[in-house]
């Protein structure tokens, strides 16, 4: 379905369109059939969750194999930390971290690889290296959308802003995501290849994040699958320095609530545990029987 024709990139009554199927590498994502899992592979030395691998490609391969075995449908490889006040990387430094890992993962592991970047040149080289999805946490560089369009790969559009000032956080997040979707469509990204992320923790205070999670179903008006990334995030109210075990329980609660509220994919560190949460939640919400 090509909705970029006729000079009207954003379709009317988008919420009435079927979510359809998105191809990611060798896999097809049949939205609404079950919750898909994106496993996190951090190649940063300063990850907020303490799991950064820096430039250790061998460890990235071992981790990805484990995540795939535990149930990940795609792995998201990132080279720049998104924690608050993290130092931005140069394009060259980010490429040095992610490209060798992506090349090795594509060659050694069966699960599709996503690249977590907001830089056009990093997205371009990552897709050339075999990345099958682009996860853009800012959406400021129009080149990212053009890369996704030219390669025909899915593009995750995240709501992100500074400062943290909202009157109605859900309505404003929806409006911001719609603007990002319109720019992506204008750049040539197909409707089926757009995935939206409300951006829990990105430019939002704790109360904003909780409000978004509680009203997530309202984003269905945008007509595209929702990716939810809450894993181990202190922005949901976890105390700084909380042990990983405590973060897993909090993540599990948000994943279950997110699925009940209509999310279609979750981005998580703890795939083994969250896969169980997804299966149980899908059995209740989507009537998916084991």
C-alpha positions as CSV (number, residue, x, y, z in Angstrom):
1,X,0.0,0.0,0.0
2,X,1.7,3.2,-1.2
3,X,0.2,6.1,0.8
4,X,2.9,8.6,-0.4
5,X,1.1,9.4,-3.6
6,X,-1.4,12.1,-4.3
7,X,0.3,14.8,-2.2
8,X,-1.3,13.7,1.1
9,X,1.5,11.8,2.9
10,X,-0.5,11.3,6.1
11,X,-3.6,9.2,5.4
12,X,-7.0,10.3,6.7
13,X,-8.6,8.1,9.3
14,X,-5.2,6.5,9.9
15,X,-6.5,4.7,13.0
16,X,-8.9,2.8,10.8
17,X,-6.2,1.3,8.6
18,X,-4.9,-2.2,9.3
19,X,-1.5,-2.2,10.9
20,X,-0.5,-4.8,8.4
21,X,2.9,-6.5,8.2
22,X,6.4,-5.0,8.5
23,X,9.4,-6.8,7.1
24,X,12.5,-6.6,9.2
25,X,15.4,-8.4,7.5
26,X,14.4,-12.0,7.1
27,X,11.4,-11.7,9.5
28,X,7.9,-10.5,9.2
29,X,6.3,-8.6,12.0
30,X,2.5,-9.3,12.0
31,X,1.3,-6.5,14.2
32,X,-1.4,-7.4,16.7
33,X,-0.8,-11.1,16.5
34,X,1.6,-11.0,19.5
35,X,4.0,-8.7,21.3
36,X,7.4,-8.5,19.6
37,X,10.6,-8.1,21.7
38,X,13.5,-5.9,20.9
39,X,16.6,-6.9,22.9
40,X,19.1,-4.1,23.8
41,X,22.8,-4.3,22.9
42,X,24.6,-1.3,24.4
43,X,28.1,-0.6,23.0
44,X,28.6,2.3,25.3
45,X,30.9,2.5,28.3
46,X,28.4,4.7,30.2
47,X,25.0,3.1,29.9
48,X,22.5,4.2,32.5
49,X,21.6,0.5,33.2
50,X,25.2,-0.6,33.7
51,X,25.2,-3.0,30.8
52,X,27.5,-1.1,28.3
53,X,30.0,-3.3,26.3
54,X,32.0,-0.4,24.9
55,X,33.8,-1.8,21.7
56,X,33.8,-5.4,22.8
57,X,32.5,-7.1,19.6
58,X,32.9,-10.6,20.9
59,X,30.8,-9.8,23.9
60,X,28.2,-8.2,21.7
61,X,27.9,-11.4,19.6
62,X,27.7,-13.6,22.8
63,X,25.0,-11.3,24.2
64,X,23.0,-11.2,21.0
65,X,23.0,-15.0,20.7
66,X,21.7,-15.2,24.3
67,X,19.0,-12.6,23.6
68,X,17.9,-14.4,20.5
69,X,17.7,-17.8,22.4
70,X,15.7,-16.1,25.1
71,X,13.1,-14.8,22.6
72,X,14.3,-11.5,21.1
73,X,12.8,-10.9,17.6
74,X,15.3,-8.1,16.9
75,X,18.3,-6.6,18.7
76,X,18.9,-2.9,18.9
77,X,22.6,-1.9,18.7
78,X,23.5,1.5,20.1
79,X,26.8,3.3,20.4
80,X,25.8,6.5,22.2
81,X,24.3,6.7,25.7
82,X,20.8,8.2,25.9
83,X,21.1,8.8,29.7
84,X,20.5,12.3,30.9
85,X,23.5,14.6,30.5
86,X,25.4,12.0,28.5
87,X,28.1,13.5,26.3
88,X,27.2,13.4,22.6
89,X,29.5,11.4,20.4
90,X,31.0,12.5,17.1
91,X,29.9,10.7,14.0
92,X,33.3,9.1,13.7
93,X,33.3,7.9,17.3
94,X,29.9,6.4,17.0
95,X,30.8,4.6,13.7
96,X,33.8,3.2,15.3
97,X,31.7,1.6,18.0
98,X,28.7,0.3,16.1
99,X,29.8,-0.7,12.5
100,X,32.3,-3.5,13.4
101,X,29.7,-5.0,15.8
102,X,26.8,-4.8,13.3
103,X,28.9,-6.4,10.5
104,X,29.9,-9.3,12.9
105,X,26.3,-9.7,14.2
106,X,24.8,-9.8,10.7
107,X,27.4,-12.5,9.7
108,X,27.2,-14.6,12.9
109,X,23.6,-14.2,14.3
110,X,20.2,-14.9,12.8
111,X,18.2,-12.3,14.5
112,X,17.7,-9.0,12.6
113,X,19.8,-6.1,13.8
114,X,18.5,-2.5,14.4
115,X,20.8,0.5,14.8
116,X,20.0,3.0,17.6
117,X,21.1,6.3,16.2
118,X,19.8,9.8,15.3
119,X,22.7,10.6,12.9
120,X,22.1,10.2,9.2
121,X,25.6,9.1,8.3
122,X,25.7,6.5,11.1
123,X,22.3,5.2,9.9
124,X,23.6,5.0,6.3
125,X,26.7,3.0,7.1
126,X,24.8,0.8,9.5
127,X,22.3,-0.2,6.9
128,X,25.1,-0.7,4.4
129,X,26.6,-3.1,7.0
130,X,23.4,-5.1,7.3
131,X,21.2,-3.3,9.8
132,X,17.5,-4.1,9.0
133,X,15.9,-1.3,11.1
134,X,16.7,2.2,12.2
135,X,15.7,3.4,15.7
136,X,15.9,7.2,15.8
137,X,15.5,8.7,19.3
138,X,15.5,12.3,18.1
139,X,14.2,12.6,14.5
140,X,16.0,15.9,13.9
141,X,18.2,14.7,11.0
142,X,16.1,14.3,7.8
143,X,18.9,12.2,6.4
144,X,17.9,9.3,8.8
145,X,14.4,9.1,7.2
146,X,15.9,9.3,3.7
147,X,18.3,6.4,4.6
148,X,15.4,4.3,5.8
149,X,13.3,5.1,2.7
150,X,16.1,4.3,0.3
151,X,16.9,1.0,2.0
152,X,13.3,0.1,2.6
153,X,13.9,-0.7,6.2
154,X,11.5,0.0,9.2
155,X,12.0,3.3,11.0
156,X,11.2,3.8,14.7
157,X,10.2,7.4,15.4
158,X,10.6,8.5,19.0
159,X,9.1,11.5,20.7
160,X,11.8,13.5,22.4
161,X,12.0,17.1,23.4
162,X,13.5,19.7,25.7
163,X,12.5,21.4,27.9
164,X,10.0,19.3,29.8
165,X,7.0,21.6,29.5
166,X,3.6,20.1,28.7
167,X,0.0,21.1,29.1
168,X,-1.4,17.7,28.0
169,X,1.5,15.3,27.6
170,X,-0.4,12.7,25.7
171,X,-1.9,15.1,23.2
172,X,1.4,16.8,22.6
173,X,3.3,13.6,22.2
174,X,0.8,12.4,19.7
175,X,1.1,15.7,17.8
176,X,4.9,15.5,17.9
177,X,4.9,11.9,16.6
178,X,2.4,12.8,13.8
179,X,4.8,15.6,12.7
180,X,7.7,13.1,12.6
181,X,5.6,10.6,10.7
182,X,4.7,13.3,8.1
183,X,8.3,14.1,7.6
184,X,9.2,10.5,7.3
185,X,6.5,9.9,4.7
186,X,7.5,12.9,2.8
187,X,11.1,11.5,2.7
188,X,9.7,8.3,1.1
189,X,9.4,6.0,4.1
190,X,6.4,3.6,3.5
191,X,3.5,3.6,5.9
192,X,4.1,0.0,6.8
193,X,7.7,0.7,7.8
194,X,6.8,3.3,10.4
195,X,6.8,2.4,14.1
196,X,6.2,5.0,16.8
197,X,7.7,5.2,20.3
198,X,6.2,7.7,22.9
199,X,9.7,8.2,24.3
200,X,9.4,7.3,28.0
201,X,12.1,9.1,29.8
202,X,13.0,11.3,26.8
203,X,12.3,15.0,27.7
204,X,9.7,14.0,30.2
205,X,9.5,14.1,34.0
206,X,8.3,11.2,36.1
207,X,4.7,12.3,36.1
208,X,4.7,12.7,32.3
209,X,6.0,9.2,31.9
210,X,3.4,7.7,34.1
211,X,0.6,9.6,32.4
212,X,1.8,8.4,29.0
213,X,1.9,4.8,30.2
214,X,-1.6,5.1,31.6
215,X,-3.1,6.6,28.4
216,X,-1.0,4.7,25.9
217,X,-4.0,3.5,24.0
218,X,-4.7,7.1,22.8
219,X,-1.7,6.9,20.5
220,X,-3.7,4.3,18.5
221,X,-5.1,7.3,16.7
222,X,-1.9,7.5,14.7
223,X,-2.5,4.2,13.1
224,X,1.0,2.6,13.5
225,X,2.4,0.0,15.9
226,X,3.7,1.3,19.2
227,X,7.1,0.4,20.6
228,X,7.5,0.8,24.4
229,X,10.9,1.3,26.0
230,X,10.6,1.4,29.8
231,X,13.3,-1.2,30.6
232,X,15.2,-0.4,33.8
233,X,14.5,3.4,33.5
234,X,14.8,5.5,36.6
235,X,12.5,8.0,34.9
236,X,9.5,5.9,36.0
237,X,10.4,6.5,39.7
238,X,13.0,3.9,40.4
239,X,15.6,5.2,43.0
240,X,19.0,6.0,41.6
241,X,21.3,3.0,42.0
242,X,18.5,0.5,42.4
243,X,19.8,-3.0,41.9
244,X,19.1,-4.8,38.6
245,X,16.7,-7.3,40.2
246,X,14.5,-4.4,41.4
247,X,14.6,-2.8,38.0
248,X,13.4,-6.1,36.4
249,X,10.3,-6.2,38.5
250,X,9.5,-2.5,37.6
251,X,10.1,-3.2,34.0
252,X,7.8,-6.3,34.1
253,X,5.0,-4.2,35.5
254,X,5.3,-1.5,32.8
255,X,5.6,-4.2,30.0
256,X,2.3,-5.9,31.2
257,X,0.5,-2.5,31.5
258,X,1.9,-1.4,28.1
259,X,0.6,-4.5,26.4
260,X,-2.8,-4.1,28.0
261,X,-2.8,-0.5,26.8
262,X,-2.0,-1.4,23.2
263,X,1.7,-1.5,22.6
264,X,3.0,-3.9,19.9
265,X,6.8,-4.2,20.7
266,X,8.8,-3.8,23.8
267,X,12.5,-2.8,24.0
268,X,14.1,-4.5,26.9
269,X,17.4,-5.5,28.5
270,X,16.0,-8.6,30.3
271,X,14.6,-10.6,27.4
272,X,14.2,-14.0,29.2
273,X,12.1,-12.5,32.0
274,X,10.1,-10.1,29.7
275,X,9.4,-12.8,27.2
276,X,7.4,-14.6,30.0
277,X,5.6,-11.4,30.8
278,X,4.7,-10.8,27.1
279,X,3.4,-14.4,26.7
280,X,1.2,-14.1,29.7
281,X,0.0,-10.6,28.8
282,X,-0.7,-11.7,25.2
283,X,-2.7,-14.7,26.5
284,X,-5.0,-12.3,28.4
285,X,-5.1,-9.3,26.0
286,X,-4.7,-10.8,22.6
287,X,-6.1,-14.3,23.4
288,X,-2.8,-15.8,22.2
289,X,-2.6,-19.4,23.6
290,X,0.8,-21.0,24.3
